[in-house]
């Protein structure tokens, strides 16, 4: 499939307005160009509508919960209504809780804190570190990287079937069953390859063996509808900054029982219903049973409101049209890269596997950090290079042991040296056609003609030489 064939269909909807769409950046070769933000998988630009909603609310900002004043009551209503909006966006079940956190990482650490005693956790080694690492205090089984979606289900089924107590595991509560409680953690879409995982099938396998499942939807929710009810997952976690909202907010939504039975994630005001001194000088505390149990302190009202605004904006835009447009952009990128023999696109499940607008690749003869630096300095294109906080997955995809120096795994390597890291391009609802076309053209030009500027390594990063 050629680029011209893909470009022929121009009937798709326009990109959603986002902040920064008119920002220009300088080029080392002279002049300025509109910045092409193609690093959505790290942080998507905030939707203009979200920013406008936040700005409209800002003058009415007030304390949340228990405030007698009008602005406090308004802010409380906005904060609590945000839960309803998020629950509707995720198609949660009756009785599910929506807890506001700082990020996907924070959400999964909260769930790890709430695990019942003796719980065994099953997680694929291909996960992002946010869902790979929080379970360090649990009895963890790391699952091998699958090579097909069906393989992922088989690997999980075998692991769950072999479940048995391990030496040194924490005591299991009465009534937990012969094998004790278990939790499966899986991503919805890879932050490296963009490939969709068989979440519904994995959930069915988990439940068939008496386990629960949490979905890391950080990369799925901004690109694809997520239905807790339809996927039959027990919990879902995602971040606002990937869902076109500003930084600092996240969500953990799902079943309430483990969360209610756990000690509060943070101890403090807001999480406590009643506090009294005991006769022995200690403190007696009755904690809230709802979402507030794990939201101690003054909540991030603007963050919660921004997430809810993003949920409404995406729903109002129609996910069907958003998905169709993103798939069109993805087809253009893949077609363009396929015309450059030196480019190898990374894939776990194969070229035909469905994916969202996230794609990683390596270029023969190029250090990935050098290539990404040239895209930025010479073309005004922002992508990501490194290991993307998914070191075990990159080790599998690249067939070697990645270097791990630098920010989030970006190795220190001189321009021209081959390095075991990759380049990631990612896009979404706010990406203009021109950004994708410029990227494809820049890759082709860099491979064929080389960089027009000299680069050097500084603090582990490849940067233009002055």
GINOR-V945639 format. One record per helix or strand. SS is the DSSP state (hx for helix, st for strand). FROM is the first residue (numbers start at 0). TO is the last residue. Records with the same first field share a line. If there is no record, write none. Layout:
SS: FROM-TO, FROM-TO
//
This chain:
hx: 2-6, 47-57, 69-89, 103-112, 128-131, 148-160, 198-207, 227-230, 239-241, 256-260, 290-293, 300-316, 318-337, 367-378, 390-397, 406-408, 432-448
st: 17-17, 23-25, 31-33, 35-36, 38-38, 46-46, 96-100, 119-123, 138-142, 181-186, 188-188, 194-195, 211-215, 234-238, 249-253, 271-276, 282-286, 342-344, 354-354, 357-362, 380-381, 383-385, 421-425, 454-457, 460-463
//
